[in-house]
């Protein structure tokens, strides 16, 4: 009986000195376990270093390492979507190229997925030693994913996770730009769990996720997978209107009671600034939705593949 296959998908960016170690650790862990066949799909997200050359050399000696090189930088989730199109396995495992997501722990996730009949299992880190803005960003992202996308509140979705291939079929139906993989998965299932483990130290360098890129990722999740921000803007508008109406009545009553009461310039400016702030926030939010709709209508690509190595067939063909 043939073994089931694990498809490991690794987005690669600025990792020329670490990706080789990560791939070797993945291979060693799977071969030591012995229960599964495997393929490793590495997606070069237009990395400015020599990671593509490193991947080419590895692929020459192991045809189970498949390399997809993109024509420009599409971001981590765009790179994941590119890799997903080449997956052939029964179980999909996603991890980082920097060693922070230790491959030696992959079967903690896979065994829970298979034995407890979950659809997705993600790592959960009890302590976070990353930069403050990334730690705070993750907490904000988890909270907003729960509110806006419907993620179970007790679940953390990190970059080290595994899921079943049937979910992948549904995820790949999304052809629009600005993919948000966690949101796509949450459209399919809520049957998910966490496994606690320690986050490993990066083998080298710093994360490519800047504060600006985190903001962009949040916007992808909001505008592509939920109308709730628009609904919140509507509620803010209603509350502001009611507040302004009540304030006007209070001012009118006080003016009648005290005709000599001086007009409050400061309070007027505060109210104006508050209302204009809400208006600009709402207009900006509408602009994000409309702009992304326009780009989607014009069929902007999620990713563009420039080069393939060790690729004989795509799963979706």
MIMARFI-643504 format. One record per residue (C-alpha): y, x, z; residue in one letter; residue number from 0. Coordinates in steps of 0.001 Angstrom, whole numbers, padded with zeros to 6 digits. Example, Ala and Ser with C-alpha at 12.3 -4.5 7.8 and 13.67 -1.06 7.14 Angstrom:
<recs>
REC      yy      xx      zz rest  nr
REC -004500  012300  007800    A   0
REC -001060  013670  007140    S   1
</recs>
This chain:
<recs>
REC      yy      xx      zz rest  nr
REC  000000  000000  000000    X   0
REC  003364  001533 -001013    X   1
REC  005841  002296  001715    X   2
REC  009016  000277  002072    X   3
REC  012146  002135  001058    X   4
REC  015279  002921  003030    X   5
REC  018417  003306  000925    X   6
REC  020969  005513  002701    X   7
REC  024521  005091  001380    X   8
REC  027065  007798  002262    X   9
REC  030718  007710  001083    X  10
REC  031901  011313  000669    X  11
REC  035464  012541  001057    X  12
REC  036600  016013  002157    X  13
REC  033093  016873  003347    X  14
REC  032033  019879  001276    X  15
REC  031026  021777  004433    X  16
REC  029285  018887  006207    X  17
REC  027562  016653  003648    X  18
REC  024699  019118  003085    X  19
REC  023855  019138  006798    X  20
REC  024049  015332  006987    X  21
REC  021704  014893  004007    X  22
REC  019214  017395  005426    X  23
REC  019242  015615  008803    X  24
REC  018691  012265  007085    X  25
REC  015708  013616  005133    X  26
REC  014207  015332  008173    X  27
REC  014522  012198  010331    X  28
REC  012887  009899  007758    X  29
REC  010111  012348  006911    X  30
REC  009360  012947  010589    X  31
REC  009013  009198  011165    X  32
REC  006752  008885  008130    X  33
REC  006782  005100  007775    X  34
REC  009291  004774  004936    X  35
REC  010121  006182  001560    X  36
REC  013806  006832  000988    X  37
REC  016688  007437 -001372    X  38
REC  020087  008885 -000485    X  39
REC  023059  007578 -002473    X  40
REC  026141  009766 -002087    X  41
REC  029420  008428 -003480    X  42
REC  032101  011009 -004193    X  43
REC  035333  009072 -003623    X  44
REC  037385  011485 -005754    X  45
REC  037362  014081 -003010    X  46
REC  039921  016886 -003525    X  47
REC  037514  019579 -002287    X  48
REC  034248  020814 -003851    X  49
REC  032004  018103 -002427    X  50
REC  030896  017053 -005931    X  51
REC  029635  020564 -006691    X  52
REC  027750  020599 -003400    X  53
REC  026166  017240 -004229    X  54
REC  025233  018429 -007721    X  55
REC  023393  021429 -006255    X  56
REC  021516  019251 -003749    X  57
REC  020586  016711 -006432    X  58
REC  019062  019473 -008597    X  59
REC  016431  020160 -005933    X  60
REC  015783  016574 -004790    X  61
REC  015713  013653 -007221    X  62
REC  015835  011224 -004301    X  63
REC  019461  012231 -003800    X  64
REC  021528  010178 -006213    X  65
REC  025171  011035 -006781    X  66
REC  027887  008630 -007931    X  67
REC  031298  010145 -008638    X  68
REC  034348  007868 -008884    X  69
REC  037303  008365 -011216    X  70
REC  039879  008141 -008396    X  71
REC  040040  007479 -004683    X  72
REC  039091  003839 -004031    X  73
REC  038701  004067 -000241    X  74
REC  035629  003921  001970    X  75
REC  034785  000276  001301    X  76
REC  035254  000669 -002453    X  77
REC  032927  003675 -002340    X  78
REC  030361  001687 -000356    X  79
REC  030466 -001119 -002916    X  80
REC  029910  001442 -005683    X  81
REC  026879  002842 -003858    X  82
REC  025480 -000635 -003197    X  83
REC  025147 -001234 -006940    X  84
REC  022554  001561 -007098    X  85
REC  020481  000569 -004068    X  86
REC  016781 -000056 -004708    X  87
REC  015426 -000124 -001157    X  88
REC  014294 -002871  001199    X  89
REC  016603 -001702  003997    X  90
REC  020157 -000386  003555    X  91
REC  021627  002155  005973    X  92
REC  025294  003192  005915    X  93
REC  026626  006256  007701    X  94
REC  029471  008771  007532    X  95
REC  029543  012187  005899    X  96
REC  031021  014054  008882    X  97
REC  028161  013923  011397    X  98
REC  029892  011522  013805    X  99
REC  027191  008957  013042    X 100
REC  024075  010969  013988    X 101
REC  021238  010422  011455    X 102
REC  018684  011188  014174    X 103
REC  019520  007777  015695    X 104
REC  018913  005775  012527    X 105
REC  015573  004381  013678    X 106
REC  017180  003000  016824    X 107
REC  018986  000673  014407    X 108
REC  016171  000150  011876    X 109
REC  013480 -000605  014460    X 110
REC  015668 -003210  016149    X 111
REC  016421 -004748  012749    X 112
REC  012739 -005028  011835    X 113
REC  011089 -005691  015197    X 114
REC  013616 -008212  016512    X 115
REC  014154 -009892  013122    X 116
REC  017903 -009321  012825    X 117
REC  019796 -009276  009539    X 118
REC  022164 -006482  010561    X 119
REC  022232 -003974  013407    X 120
REC  025237 -001740  014081    X 121
REC  025843  001158  016425    X 122
REC  028014  000500  019466    X 123
REC  029812  003321  021229    X 124
REC  030461  002784  024962    X 125
REC  033203  005423  025047    X 126
REC  035618  006404  022304    X 127
REC  036986  009949  022120    X 128
REC  038736  009556  018788    X 129
REC  042485  009725  018275    X 130
REC  044358  007060  020199    X 131
REC  045498  005150  017116    X 132
REC  041946  005013  015727    X 133
REC  040531  003825  019060    X 134
REC  043242  001165  019369    X 135
REC  042859  000337  015692    X 136
REC  039153 -000293  016132    X 137
REC  039770 -002628  019071    X 138
REC  042413 -004521  017103    X 139
REC  040088 -004686  014101    X 140
REC  037216 -006051  016217    X 141
REC  039476 -008677  017793    X 142
REC  040976 -009770  014496    X 143
REC  037572 -009851  012796    X 144
REC  036419 -012248  015511    X 145
REC  039483 -014478  015176    X 146
REC  040009 -014382  011424    X 147
REC  036596 -013704  009870    X 148
REC  034290 -015194  012499    X 149
REC  032567 -012073  013826    X 150
REC  030615 -012788  017038    X 151
REC  032831 -011552  019882    X 152
REC  030084 -009533  021550    X 153
REC  029283 -007601  018348    X 154
REC  030914 -004358  017212    X 155
REC  030730 -003463  013534    X 156
REC  031139  000267  012984    X 157
REC  030470  002596  010048    X 158
REC  026868  003273  011201    X 159
REC  024805  000162  010504    X 160
REC  021730 -001131  008713    X 161
REC  020969 -004461  007056    X 162
REC  018406 -006209  004889    X 163
REC  018457 -006097  001103    X 164
REC  018851 -009872  000694    X 165
REC  022335 -009559  002218    X 166
REC  023175 -006921 -000359    X 167
REC  022494 -009366 -003190    X 168
REC  025155 -011699 -001794    X 169
REC  027628 -008884 -001089    X 170
REC  027371 -007702 -004704    X 171
REC  028449 -011116 -005957    X 172
REC  031982 -010192 -004859    X 173
REC  033666 -008620 -007893    X 174
REC  037323 -008660 -006852    X 175
REC  039390 -005650 -005770    X 176
REC  040146 -004928 -002094    X 177
REC  036577 -005228 -000780    X 178
REC  036027 -005434  002975    X 179
REC  032294 -004892  003474    X 180
REC  032091 -006243  007031    X 181
REC  033838 -009438  005921    X 182
REC  031450 -009826  002988    X 183
REC  028447 -009442  005284    X 184
REC  029888 -011946  007762    X 185
REC  030052 -014474  004930    X 186
REC  026267 -014246  004714    X 187
REC  024987 -013961  008286    X 188
REC  025858 -013946  011982    X 189
REC  022335 -012854  012952    X 190
REC  023310 -009368  014097    X 191
REC  022979 -007061  017075    X 192
REC  024237 -003761  018510    X 193
REC  022468 -000661  019744    X 194
REC  024422  001499  022167    X 195
REC  024518  005217  021443    X 196
REC  026857  008159  021847    X 197
REC  029225  009029  019048    X 198
REC  028554  012616  017966    X 199
REC  031241  015230  017491    X 200
REC  032497  015740  013955    X 201
REC  030939  018776  012341    X 202
REC  034304  019799  010927    X 203
REC  037835  018618  010243    X 204
REC  039465  015288  010994    X 205
REC  038930  011750  009832    X 206
REC  040452  010735  006502    X 207
REC  041438  007391  008048    X 208
REC  045162  007643  008676    X 209
REC  047158  004917  010404    X 210
REC  048421  003764  006990    X 211
REC  044860  003428  005666    X 212
REC  043849  001435  008758    X 213
REC  046728 -000990  008114    X 214
REC  045601 -001323  004493    X 215
REC  042031 -002048  005607    X 216
REC  043236 -004772  008008    X 217
REC  045243 -006361  005210    X 218
REC  042144 -006380  003013    X 219
REC  040234 -008233  005686    X 220
REC  043002 -010775  006311    X 221
REC  044029 -011620  002785    X 222
REC  040604 -011583  001153    X 223
REC  038530 -013395  003755    X 224
REC  040720 -015742  005774    X 225
REC  043571 -018199  005347    X 226
REC  044252 -018152  009107    X 227
REC  047272 -015787  008905    X 228
REC  049002 -018378  006727    X 229
REC  048044 -021094  009187    X 230
REC  049440 -019002  012061    X 231
REC  052670 -018576  010089    X 232
REC  052840 -022358  009701    X 233
REC  052365 -022828  013450    X 234
REC  055093 -020263  014170    X 235
REC  057423 -022122  011828    X 236
REC  056716 -025456  013544    X 237
REC  057142 -023955  017025    X 238
REC  060414 -022274  016000    X 239
REC  061737 -025484  014491    X 240
REC  060879 -027477  017622    X 241
REC  062388 -024748  019815    X 242
REC  065569 -024690  017734    X 243
REC  065856 -028498  017851    X 244
REC  065398 -028564  021649    X 245
REC  067886 -025717  022086    X 246
REC  070444 -027602  019984    X 247
REC  070035 -030712  022177    X 248
REC  070437 -028641  025357    X 249
REC  073590 -026948  024003    X 250
REC  075022 -030337  022935    X 251
REC  074417 -031860  026374    X 252
REC  075993 -028876  028144    X 253
REC  078937 -029010  025773    X 254
REC  079503 -032674  026605    X 255
REC  079216 -031959  030336    X 256
REC  081469 -028885  030151    X 257
REC  083934 -029050  027219    X 258
REC  085488 -025751  028302    X 259
REC  082143 -023869  028078    X 260
REC  082596 -020737  025865    X 261
REC  080434 -020427  022767    X 262
REC  077605 -017928  023341    X 263
REC  077787 -015314  020563    X 264
REC  074968 -013165  021985    X 265
REC  072536 -016059  022362    X 266
REC  073357 -017254  018839    X 267
REC  072578 -013809  017400    X 268
REC  069313 -013602  019344    X 269
REC  068156 -016962  017999    X 270
REC  069181 -016021  014450    X 271
REC  067388 -012682  014601    X 272
REC  064256 -014346  016008    X 273
REC  064184 -017026  013317    X 274
REC  064949 -014599  010484    X 275
REC  062221 -012283  011785    X 276
REC  059664 -015087  011583    X 277
REC  060896 -016017  008113    X 278
REC  060580 -012457  006823    X 279
REC  057142 -012080  008402    X 280
REC  055994 -015263  006709    X 281
REC  057467 -014255  003349    X 282
REC  055809 -010838  003609    X 283
REC  052475 -012465  004373    X 284
REC  052832 -014807  001400    X 285
REC  053771 -011825 -000754    X 286
REC  050576 -010011  000252    X 287
REC  048434 -013016 -000665    X 288
REC  050212 -013659 -003966    X 289
REC  050223 -009973 -004947    X 290
REC  046512 -009589 -004296    X 291
REC  045764 -012828 -006137    X 292
REC  047729 -011496 -009125    X 293
REC  045814 -008210 -009114    X 294
REC  042492 -010071 -008814    X 295
REC  043371 -012368 -011720    X 296
REC  044083 -009268 -013811    X 297
REC  040547 -008000 -013061    X 298
REC  041527 -004770 -011306    X 299
REC  038295 -002842 -010645    X 300
REC  036745 -002288 -007228    X 301
REC  035739  001165 -008436    X 302
REC  035218  003125 -011659    X 303
REC  032207  005421 -011992    X 304
REC  032932  008669 -013789    X 305
REC  029602  010462 -013358    X 306
REC  026038  009647 -012301    X 307
REC  023381  012154 -011229    X 308
REC  019678  011342 -010726    X 309
REC  020344  007718 -011591    X 310
REC  017632  006154 -013715    X 311
REC  018407  002506 -013173    X 312
REC  020722  000215 -011276    X 313
REC  019330 -002424 -009013    X 314
REC  021594 -005150 -010405    X 315
REC  020610 -004570 -014012    X 316
</recs>
